[in-house]
Amino acid sequence: MNIPHTEDALDEGAAPDASQDTKKKKKKKPKKSGHDTTDDVDVRDDAAAGEEARAEVDVDTCSAPTKAVHEQSARGGDDKDDGDADDDDGVCESASKKKRDKKKAAAARKKAAAAAAAATGDAVADGPQSAGQDANWSSEIRGIGIWSCFPKPEAAGQHQTWPPTVPVVAQFPSGNAPIGQEVEYRDDNRYRNTSAELREHERLHAISYQEVRTAAECHRQVRKYMESIIKPGILMTDMCEQLENLNRQLVQENGLKAGIAFPTGCSLNHVAAHWTPNSGDKTVLQYGDVCKIDFGTHVNGRIIDSAWTVHFDPQFDRLAEAVKDSTDTGVREAGIDVRLCDIGAAVQEVMESYEVEIEGKTYQVKSVRNLNGHSIGPYQIHAGKSVPIVKGGEGSKMEEGELYAIETFGSTGKGYVREDLECSHYMKNFDVGHIPLRLPKAKHLLNFINKNFDTLAFCRRWIDRAGEEKYLLALRNLCDVGIVQPYPPLCDIKGCYVAQYEHTILLRPTCKEVLSRGDDY
């Protein structure tokens, strides 16, 4: 449908006046010759009615602003008709005709107003859809930022839906997923920011960068949706399964080529890490809980490891803020040739500068001294180097091209964790050689682990999901002979609260890239 230009609308609005003037001139001639004026008045009424009908048709086919111009022109034509009628001594409009004119004008105005309102309503309805459908995003979780739109896909890519259903590789078919937060190097490494030689070196590693960025974008989109549905009262098993199923869908799970990097950690309160519900667990997330959501995604073994703290009670705001600030400090201090122990000292200084008041009692936030960040390798979540969160520790340095998980834990308890509760996390040892097994069930389970997880971490829920039964004895046997390592939950003292934040960073030759950075944290 073509919408008339405003100037054309004005010309059309002026046309009825010219037509009516012609009619009136024709009307005056019979008056001078002594003819009866009754037929002429009827002719004029019919002509005016026709003009008003045409005006209404024009209004129906125009946009709201153009309709207003038509309406104004129609009213102007009516006023001129009234003035001309007053000038004609021999013609007096009847009261009934004036009434009809007023009704028609009111109806036209009402119709134009309704059309304008409808047009406005359509624009509002189309707004969220054109903005990526995240106008409906909201969260009850405290301390996280508000998400913006999903990233714009490539020309040949698909737009993400809400809830998310489109895999990241379908949004970016070329593999060029969005780049994370780029941070320039400082001090002695400042030359790296502009080095042409190092930029060429980066280009040679573009494929591995694309893989880890694809995993990072998947992580962001998964947690964006999960932050909108995690609320008090949700069953922890349901929450983990929803997150993991969405993770599989968006990363387009494909055996060991792409999928989940490790089980979803959702440790509560004094439990700091490595807890996920086993099958049949009925734990429910409560309003007063402090929950650490820690999950990972990988593409061709390039792992993204990132975590944040879920809480709903305002009294935990300060605790979450302390840990988030400490993680950001660790990210800021990290870089090529930086000593790992220096990062730990900076993190501890920030962490222990915070105090929190919980239920009327004040606590100093303590770094959990036996938990660390770590380097990440292909299909290896802990690649050998540890990033402490207290002073001391390793004196070794970070190196170019390395991938690190910078994570910090703040506690209102002792700041020291120990293994406790039922184990749910397991992982095949990375450097394990051939070890003979006697139990046929243990051999079968090892083949299953090699095929589905290899050296990536897994949990008992995933074995149940695959349909394996009566495998606990075989799993224990694999742990006893050293093929598989169990990772029980790590707990501080009961009654305390532990918070966690974590980011994955890449030490590129020319800059530091915070791969997992999002609008939330």
C-alpha positions as CSV (number, residue, x, y, z in Angstrom):
1,M,0.0,0.0,0.0
2,N,1.4,3.4,-1.0
3,I,1.0,6.1,1.7
4,P,0.3,9.5,0.2
5,H,3.0,12.2,0.8
6,T,1.9,15.0,3.1
7,E,2.0,17.6,0.3
8,D,-0.3,15.5,-1.8
9,A,-2.6,15.1,1.1
10,L,-2.8,18.9,1.4
11,D,-3.6,19.3,-2.3
12,E,-6.3,16.6,-2.0
13,G,-7.7,18.4,1.0
14,A,-7.9,21.7,-0.9
15,A,-9.7,20.1,-3.8
16,P,-13.2,19.9,-2.1
17,D,-13.1,23.7,-1.5
18,A,-12.5,24.5,-5.2
19,S,-15.2,22.1,-6.3
20,Q,-17.7,23.6,-3.8
21,D,-16.9,27.1,-5.1
22,T,-17.8,26.0,-8.6
23,K,-21.0,24.5,-7.4
24,K,-21.9,27.7,-5.7
25,K,-21.3,29.9,-8.8
26,K,-23.6,27.6,-10.8
27,K,-26.2,28.0,-8.1
28,K,-26.2,31.8,-8.2
29,K,-27.1,32.0,-11.9
30,P,-30.6,30.4,-11.5
31,K,-31.2,32.8,-8.7
32,K,-30.7,35.8,-10.9
33,S,-33.1,34.4,-13.6
34,G,-35.8,33.8,-11.0
35,H,-35.6,30.0,-10.9
36,D,-36.5,28.0,-7.8
37,T,-33.4,27.3,-5.6
38,T,-34.7,24.1,-4.0
39,D,-33.2,21.8,-6.6
40,D,-29.9,23.6,-6.4
41,V,-29.7,23.1,-2.7
42,D,-30.3,19.4,-3.1
43,V,-27.5,19.3,-5.8
44,R,-25.1,21.0,-3.4
45,D,-26.0,18.6,-0.6
46,D,-25.3,15.6,-2.8
47,A,-22.0,17.1,-3.9
48,A,-20.9,17.8,-0.3
49,A,-21.9,14.3,0.8
50,G,-19.9,12.9,-2.1
51,E,-16.8,14.9,-1.1
52,E,-17.1,13.9,2.5
53,A,-17.4,10.2,1.5
54,R,-14.3,10.5,-0.7
55,A,-12.5,12.2,2.2
56,E,-13.5,9.3,4.5
57,V,-12.1,6.8,2.0
58,D,-8.8,8.7,1.8
59,V,-8.5,8.8,5.6
60,D,-8.9,5.0,5.7
61,T,-6.0,4.4,3.3
62,C,-3.6,6.9,4.9
63,S,-1.3,6.8,7.9
64,A,-2.3,8.5,11.1
65,P,-0.5,11.8,10.4
66,T,-1.9,12.0,6.9
67,K,-5.4,11.3,8.2
68,A,-5.1,14.2,10.5
69,V,-4.3,16.5,7.5
70,H,-7.3,15.1,5.6
71,E,-9.5,15.7,8.6
72,Q,-8.3,19.3,9.0
73,S,-8.9,19.9,5.3
74,A,-12.4,18.5,5.6
75,R,-13.1,20.8,8.5
76,G,-11.7,23.8,6.6
77,G,-13.9,22.9,3.7
78,D,-17.0,22.7,5.9
79,D,-16.2,26.1,7.5
80,K,-15.9,27.7,4.0
81,D,-19.2,26.2,3.0
82,D,-20.8,27.8,6.0
83,G,-19.3,31.2,5.2
84,D,-20.4,31.0,1.6
85,A,-23.9,30.0,2.6
86,D,-24.1,33.0,4.9
87,D,-23.1,35.2,2.0
88,D,-25.9,33.8,-0.2
89,D,-29.0,35.7,0.8
90,G,-31.3,33.3,-1.1
91,V,-29.9,30.0,0.5
92,C,-30.2,29.1,4.2
93,E,-29.1,25.7,5.3
94,S,-31.6,23.8,7.4
95,A,-30.9,22.8,10.9
96,S,-31.1,19.2,10.0
97,K,-28.3,19.5,7.4
98,K,-26.0,21.3,10.0
99,K,-26.7,18.4,12.3
100,R,-25.8,15.9,9.7
101,D,-22.5,17.8,8.9
102,K,-21.6,17.8,12.5
103,K,-22.2,14.1,12.9
104,K,-20.2,13.3,9.8
105,A,-17.3,15.5,11.0
106,A,-17.4,13.9,14.5
107,A,-17.5,10.4,12.9
108,A,-14.5,11.2,10.7
109,R,-12.5,12.6,13.7
110,K,-13.4,9.5,15.8
111,K,-12.4,7.2,13.0
112,A,-9.0,9.0,12.5
113,A,-8.3,8.9,16.2
114,A,-9.1,5.1,16.4
115,A,-6.8,4.5,13.4
116,A,-4.0,6.5,15.0
117,A,-4.4,4.6,18.3
118,A,-4.3,1.3,16.4
119,A,-1.1,2.4,14.6
120,T,0.6,3.3,17.8
121,G,-0.4,0.0,19.4
122,D,1.1,-1.9,16.5
123,A,4.3,0.0,16.9
124,V,4.5,-0.9,20.6
125,A,3.7,-4.6,19.9
126,D,6.4,-4.8,17.2
127,G,9.1,-3.1,19.4
128,P,10.2,-6.1,21.6
129,Q,10.2,-8.4,18.7
130,S,12.5,-6.2,16.7
131,A,14.7,-5.7,19.7
132,G,15.4,-9.4,20.1
133,Q,12.4,-10.3,22.3
134,D,14.4,-9.6,25.5
135,A,12.1,-6.8,26.7
136,N,10.3,-9.5,28.7
137,W,13.6,-10.5,30.4
138,S,13.6,-10.0,34.1
139,S,15.1,-11.7,37.1
140,E,14.6,-12.0,40.8
141,I,18.3,-12.6,41.3
142,R,20.1,-9.7,43.0
143,G,23.5,-8.2,42.0
144,I,23.5,-9.0,38.3
145,G,23.2,-6.5,35.4
146,I,20.3,-6.2,33.0
147,W,20.8,-8.1,29.7
148,S,20.7,-6.2,26.4
149,C,19.5,-7.8,23.1
150,F,21.0,-10.9,21.7
151,P,23.9,-10.2,19.3
152,K,22.9,-9.5,15.7
153,P,23.5,-12.6,13.6
154,E,25.5,-12.7,10.4
155,A,23.7,-12.0,7.1
156,A,23.2,-15.7,6.5
157,G,22.5,-16.5,10.2
158,Q,19.3,-16.9,12.1
159,H,18.0,-14.6,14.8
160,Q,17.8,-16.0,18.3
161,T,14.4,-16.7,19.7
162,W,13.0,-16.3,23.2
163,P,13.3,-18.8,24.9
164,P,16.6,-19.4,23.1
165,T,16.4,-22.3,20.6
166,V,18.8,-21.4,17.8
167,P,22.3,-22.8,18.1
168,V,25.1,-20.3,18.2
169,V,26.7,-21.9,15.0
170,A,23.4,-21.2,13.2
171,Q,23.5,-17.5,14.3
172,F,27.2,-17.2,13.1
173,P,27.7,-19.8,10.3
174,S,31.2,-18.5,9.5
175,G,32.3,-19.2,13.1
176,N,33.0,-15.6,13.8
177,A,31.1,-15.4,17.1
178,P,31.2,-12.1,19.1
179,I,34.6,-11.2,20.6
180,G,34.8,-10.9,24.4
181,Q,35.9,-7.9,26.4
182,E,39.3,-6.9,25.1
183,V,41.7,-5.3,27.7
184,E,45.0,-3.7,26.7
185,Y,48.2,-4.8,28.3
186,R,49.9,-2.4,30.7
187,D,53.5,-1.4,31.7
188,D,56.2,-3.5,30.0
189,N,53.6,-5.3,27.8
190,R,52.2,-2.1,26.4
191,Y,54.0,-2.6,23.1
192,R,51.9,-5.7,22.4
193,N,48.8,-3.6,21.9
194,T,50.1,-2.2,18.5
195,S,52.6,-4.8,17.4
196,A,52.0,-5.9,13.7
197,E,54.0,-9.0,14.1
198,L,51.9,-10.2,17.1
199,R,48.7,-9.4,15.2
200,E,49.9,-11.7,12.4
201,H,50.6,-14.3,15.1
202,E,47.0,-14.0,16.3
203,R,45.7,-14.5,12.8
204,L,47.4,-17.9,12.6
205,H,45.4,-19.0,15.7
206,A,42.1,-17.6,14.5
207,I,40.4,-21.0,14.4
208,S,41.0,-21.8,18.0
209,Y,39.9,-18.3,19.0
210,Q,36.6,-18.8,17.1
211,E,35.9,-22.1,18.8
212,V,36.4,-20.7,22.3
213,R,34.3,-17.6,21.4
214,T,31.5,-19.8,20.2
215,A,31.5,-21.6,23.5
216,A,31.6,-18.3,25.3
217,E,28.6,-16.9,23.4
218,C,26.7,-20.2,24.2
219,H,27.5,-19.7,27.8
220,R,26.2,-16.2,27.8
221,Q,22.9,-17.0,26.1
222,V,22.3,-20.0,28.4
223,R,22.8,-18.1,31.6
224,K,20.8,-15.1,30.3
225,Y,17.7,-17.4,30.0
226,M,18.4,-19.3,33.2
227,E,18.7,-16.0,35.2
228,S,15.2,-15.2,34.1
229,I,13.7,-18.5,35.4
230,I,15.7,-19.2,38.6
231,K,13.4,-18.3,41.5
232,P,12.9,-19.4,45.1
233,G,11.0,-22.7,45.1
234,I,12.6,-24.3,42.0
235,L,13.8,-27.9,42.4
236,M,17.5,-28.0,42.0
237,T,17.4,-31.1,39.8
238,D,14.9,-29.4,37.5
239,M,17.1,-26.2,37.3
240,C,20.2,-28.2,36.4
241,E,18.5,-30.3,33.8
242,Q,16.9,-27.2,32.1
243,L,20.3,-25.5,32.1
244,E,22.1,-28.5,30.7
245,N,19.5,-29.3,28.0
246,L,19.6,-25.7,26.9
247,N,23.4,-25.8,26.9
248,R,23.4,-28.9,24.7
249,Q,20.9,-27.3,22.3
250,L,22.7,-24.0,21.9
251,V,26.2,-25.5,21.6
252,Q,24.8,-28.1,19.2
253,E,26.1,-31.1,21.2
254,N,28.1,-33.5,19.0
255,G,29.9,-36.2,21.0
256,L,33.3,-35.0,22.1
257,K,33.4,-32.2,19.4
258,A,31.0,-29.9,21.2
259,G,28.9,-30.1,24.4
260,I,28.9,-29.5,28.2
261,A,32.4,-29.2,29.7
262,F,31.5,-30.3,33.3
263,P,28.4,-30.9,35.5
264,T,26.4,-27.9,36.6
265,G,27.6,-26.9,40.1
266,C,24.8,-25.4,42.2
267,S,26.4,-25.5,45.7
268,L,24.4,-24.0,48.5
269,N,25.4,-21.8,51.4
270,H,28.4,-23.3,53.2
271,V,29.1,-25.7,50.3
272,A,31.6,-23.9,48.1
273,A,31.9,-26.1,45.1
274,H,31.5,-29.5,43.4
275,W,27.9,-30.1,44.4
276,T,25.2,-31.1,41.9
277,P,22.0,-33.1,42.8
278,N,22.2,-36.8,42.1
279,S,19.1,-38.5,40.7
280,G,16.2,-38.5,43.1
281,D,17.5,-35.5,45.1
282,K,14.6,-33.2,46.2
283,T,16.5,-30.1,47.3
284,V,14.6,-26.9,46.6
285,L,16.2,-23.4,46.2
286,Q,15.0,-21.2,49.1
287,Y,14.8,-17.4,49.4
288,G,17.5,-17.3,52.0
289,D,20.0,-19.5,50.1
290,V,23.3,-18.4,48.6
291,C,23.7,-20.6,45.5
292,K,26.8,-20.7,43.2
293,I,25.9,-21.6,39.6
294,D,29.1,-22.9,37.9
295,F,28.8,-24.5,34.5
296,G,31.0,-25.0,31.4
297,T,30.7,-25.2,27.6
298,H,33.2,-26.5,25.1
299,V,33.8,-26.6,21.4
300,N,36.5,-29.0,20.2
301,G,37.8,-29.2,23.8
302,R,38.1,-25.4,24.1
303,I,36.4,-24.8,27.5
304,I,34.6,-21.8,28.9
305,D,34.3,-22.0,32.7
306,S,32.3,-19.2,34.4
307,A,30.2,-18.9,37.5
308,W,28.1,-16.4,39.4
309,T,26.2,-16.3,42.8
310,V,22.4,-16.5,43.0
311,H,20.8,-14.8,46.0
312,F,17.5,-13.1,46.6
313,D,17.9,-11.7,50.2
314,P,19.4,-8.2,50.3
315,Q,21.5,-9.1,53.3
316,F,23.8,-11.1,51.0
317,D,24.4,-8.2,48.6
318,R,27.6,-7.1,50.3
319,L,29.0,-10.6,50.3
320,A,28.3,-11.1,46.5
321,E,29.7,-7.6,45.8
322,A,33.0,-8.5,47.7
323,V,33.5,-11.6,45.6
324,K,32.6,-10.0,42.3
325,D,35.0,-7.1,43.0
326,S,37.7,-9.6,43.9
327,T,37.2,-11.6,40.7
328,D,37.3,-8.4,38.6
329,T,40.6,-7.5,40.5
330,G,42.1,-10.9,39.5
331,V,41.0,-10.4,35.9
332,R,42.5,-6.9,35.9
333,E,45.8,-8.0,37.4
334,A,46.3,-11.1,35.1
335,G,48.5,-10.8,32.1
336,I,51.5,-12.1,30.3
337,D,54.6,-12.5,32.5
338,V,52.5,-11.7,35.7
339,R,53.4,-13.9,38.7
340,L,50.5,-16.0,39.9
341,C,51.3,-15.1,43.6
342,D,50.9,-11.4,42.9
343,I,47.4,-12.0,41.6
344,G,46.5,-13.8,44.8
345,A,47.8,-11.0,47.0
346,A,45.8,-8.4,45.1
347,V,42.6,-10.6,45.3
348,Q,43.0,-11.1,49.1
349,E,43.5,-7.5,49.8
350,V,40.2,-6.6,48.0
351,M,38.3,-9.5,49.5
352,E,39.2,-8.9,53.1
353,S,38.4,-5.1,52.8
354,Y,34.7,-6.0,52.9
355,E,32.5,-6.7,55.9
356,V,28.9,-8.0,55.8
357,E,26.1,-7.9,58.3
358,I,23.9,-11.0,58.3
359,E,21.1,-11.4,60.8
360,G,22.5,-8.6,62.9
361,K,26.0,-10.0,63.1
362,T,29.0,-8.6,61.3
363,Y,31.5,-10.8,59.5
364,Q,34.7,-10.1,57.7
365,V,34.7,-11.7,54.2
366,K,37.6,-14.2,53.9
367,S,39.2,-15.6,50.8
368,V,38.9,-19.4,50.8
369,R,42.6,-20.1,50.9
370,N,42.6,-23.7,49.6
371,L,40.5,-22.9,46.5
372,N,42.1,-21.4,43.4
373,G,41.7,-20.3,39.8
374,H,43.4,-22.5,37.2
375,S,44.8,-22.7,33.7
376,I,42.6,-24.5,31.1
377,G,43.9,-26.8,28.3
378,P,42.1,-28.7,25.5
379,Y,39.8,-31.2,27.1
380,Q,41.5,-30.4,30.4
381,I,39.7,-28.2,32.9
382,H,42.7,-28.0,35.3
383,A,45.8,-27.8,33.1
384,G,48.5,-27.6,35.8
385,K,48.8,-23.9,36.9
386,S,46.9,-22.6,39.9
387,V,45.9,-19.0,40.4
388,P,45.7,-18.4,44.2
389,I,43.3,-16.0,45.9
390,V,45.5,-15.4,48.9
391,K,49.1,-14.1,49.1
392,G,51.8,-16.6,48.7
393,G,51.5,-19.6,46.3
394,E,53.2,-20.2,43.0
395,G,55.9,-17.8,41.7
396,S,55.5,-19.0,38.2
397,K,54.3,-16.7,35.5
398,M,51.4,-16.5,33.1
399,E,52.4,-17.0,29.5
400,E,51.2,-15.9,26.1
401,G,48.4,-17.9,24.6
402,E,47.2,-19.5,27.8
403,L,43.6,-19.8,28.9
404,Y,42.7,-19.2,32.6
405,A,39.7,-19.4,34.8
406,I,40.0,-16.6,37.3
407,E,37.7,-17.5,40.2
408,T,37.4,-16.3,43.7
409,F,35.5,-17.5,46.7
410,G,34.5,-15.3,49.7
411,S,33.3,-16.9,53.0
412,T,31.8,-15.7,56.3
413,G,33.2,-18.9,57.9
414,K,36.8,-20.1,58.4
415,G,37.8,-19.5,54.8
416,Y,38.9,-23.1,54.4
417,V,37.0,-26.0,52.8
418,R,37.1,-29.8,53.3
419,E,35.4,-32.7,51.4
420,D,32.0,-33.6,52.7
421,L,28.6,-34.9,51.6
422,E,27.7,-37.4,48.9
423,C,29.9,-37.3,45.8
424,S,28.4,-36.4,42.5
425,H,31.4,-35.1,40.3
426,Y,33.9,-37.5,38.7
427,M,36.6,-37.1,36.1
428,K,38.9,-39.5,34.3
429,N,42.5,-38.7,35.1
430,F,44.2,-36.9,32.1
431,D,47.5,-38.8,32.0
432,V,46.3,-42.2,33.1
433,G,47.8,-45.1,31.2
434,H,46.5,-48.6,30.7
435,I,45.3,-50.2,33.9
436,P,44.0,-53.8,33.7
437,L,40.5,-54.3,35.0
438,R,38.9,-57.5,36.3
439,L,35.3,-56.5,36.6
440,P,33.4,-56.8,33.3
441,K,31.0,-54.1,34.5
442,A,34.0,-51.8,35.2
443,K,35.3,-52.4,31.7
444,H,31.9,-51.6,30.2
445,L,31.7,-48.4,32.3
446,L,35.2,-47.2,31.3
447,N,34.3,-47.7,27.6
448,F,31.1,-45.6,28.2
449,I,33.2,-42.9,29.9
450,N,35.8,-42.8,27.1
451,K,33.1,-42.5,24.4
452,N,31.0,-39.8,26.1
453,F,33.3,-37.8,28.4
454,D,36.9,-38.8,27.9
455,T,38.8,-36.5,30.2
456,L,35.9,-34.1,30.7
457,A,34.2,-34.1,34.1
458,F,30.8,-35.9,34.5
459,C,28.2,-36.7,37.1
460,R,26.0,-39.6,38.1
461,R,22.9,-38.0,36.7
462,W,24.5,-38.1,33.2
463,I,25.2,-41.8,33.5
464,D,21.6,-42.4,34.6
465,R,20.4,-40.2,31.6
466,A,22.2,-42.5,29.2
467,G,20.3,-45.5,30.6
468,E,23.2,-47.2,32.5
469,E,22.0,-49.2,35.6
470,K,23.8,-50.7,38.6
471,Y,27.1,-49.0,37.9
472,L,28.1,-47.7,41.3
473,L,30.3,-50.7,42.2
474,A,32.0,-50.4,38.8
475,L,32.5,-46.7,39.3
476,R,34.0,-47.3,42.7
477,N,36.4,-49.8,41.2
478,L,37.5,-47.3,38.6
479,C,38.2,-44.8,41.4
480,D,40.0,-47.3,43.5
481,V,42.5,-48.2,40.7
482,G,43.1,-44.5,39.9
483,I,41.5,-44.3,36.4
484,V,38.7,-42.0,37.6
485,Q,39.1,-39.3,40.3
486,P,36.1,-38.5,42.5
487,Y,35.5,-34.8,43.4
488,P,33.3,-34.6,46.5
489,P,31.6,-31.4,47.6
490,L,33.9,-28.8,49.2
491,C,32.4,-27.3,52.4
492,D,33.2,-24.6,54.9
493,I,31.7,-24.8,58.4
494,K,28.0,-25.2,58.6
495,G,26.0,-22.1,59.1
496,C,28.3,-19.8,57.1
497,Y,27.8,-18.5,53.5
498,V,30.2,-18.8,50.5
499,A,29.9,-16.8,47.3
500,Q,31.7,-17.2,44.0
501,Y,32.3,-15.4,40.7
502,E,34.4,-16.6,37.8
503,H,35.5,-15.6,34.4
504,T,37.6,-17.3,31.6
505,I,40.3,-15.1,30.1
506,L,42.5,-15.6,27.0
507,L,46.0,-14.1,27.0
508,R,46.3,-13.2,23.3
509,P,49.5,-11.8,21.9
510,T,48.1,-8.3,21.5
511,C,45.6,-8.0,24.3
512,K,43.8,-9.8,27.1
513,E,40.3,-11.1,26.2
514,V,37.7,-11.7,28.9
515,L,35.8,-14.3,27.0
516,S,32.9,-14.9,29.3
517,R,32.1,-11.3,30.1
518,G,28.4,-10.5,29.8
519,D,25.9,-7.8,30.7
520,D,25.1,-9.6,34.0
521,Y,28.7,-9.8,35.4
